[in-house]
Every structure is written in structure tokens, then in C-alpha cells.
Amino acid sequence: MSEHIQIKLFANLNRLMPTSPNAFPISPPVTVAQVLLQLKVPLNQAKLIFVNSQRAELSTTLKDGDRLGVFPPVGGG
């Protein structure tokens, strides 16, 4: 049985969204960083990371059914 996560990339990272963001296949154990690298998201662009609506880190391990959200750095003046 294959395992999947949901992915949401925000702002300028949206262009790197996978074709199936609601059922992105994973092979545990896998970390947030590994998934982002697979999607070609520069790790320095992953400023705010959420897993299941909780703040997470690049080293967070993902499991089947998790929801991953990633925000880039936001500029302001």
C-alpha cells in the first residue's frame, strides 16, 4: 500500500507544486527537506513550515496522511 501526503506551497513557491498535491507519494521514512529537494524547492526558501497545521522543521519526519505547507521568506518595508 502506497503512502501519500498533501502539499501546499505558497506565494512564489507555488510554481513548484507537484501535479498531484493532494496525493503526493512518499516512501517513509522521509523528512520535509527530502520532499522539498525532490520538488526542487531551495531549502533556503522554506522559511515557514507547517505539518498538520503545527510549526515544523526541515528535519521533521513525514508520515502517511500528513499535510505539509511551506511559505517562502516574505519581504516588507
N, C-alpha and C positions, 0 to 999 in steps of 0.2 A: 504494500500500500504506500503510495507516494504521499509526501508531506508538503504542505503549502503554507505560505504566509501572504498577508495583504501588504502592499507597499503604496505609500503616498509620498511623492517628492514635491516639495513646494517651491514657489517662485521660479527662479531661473533653473532650478534642478529638474523641473517638470519635463523638460525636453529629453531627459534620460530615463523616463518612465518605461518599464517593460511593457510589452504588448498585452500581457495578462496580469495587471497589477493586483487583481483580486484573488488570484490563484498562482502566485509565483512559486515554482517548485524549489524546495530546499532538500539537502541531504545532511541532516544533523549528525554530529554537532557542527553548527555553523554560527559565526558571530556576525554582528551588524557590519563590521569592517569588511568581512569576506563577501557579504552580499553587495555592499556598495562598490567594492572593487570589481565584482562581476558585472555590475551595471555601468562601470566606467565613471562612477562618481568620484571626483577627487576627495580624498578623506579630509583635506583641509577646508572643504566646502560644506562639510557636515557639522554645522555649528550647534544646532539643537536637535537631539534625537529623542524620540518617544517610542516606547514599546508598550502596547496596550494602554495608551494614554498616561504612562508613567515615564518620567525622565530616565534616560538610559545613556550608556556609553558605547563607544565603538567596540569595546570588548564584551558587550552583553551577548550572551548566547540565546539564539532564537529557537523556538520550538513550533511544532505544527499548530496552525491557527493563530499565531501571533499577528498583531497589526503593527507595522513599522512606519513611522512618519519621520521625515527628515527635512529640516529647514536650513537654508544657507545663511551665512552671515548677512545681517541687514545693516545697510549704511544709513546714516542720518546726518542732519546738520544742525 
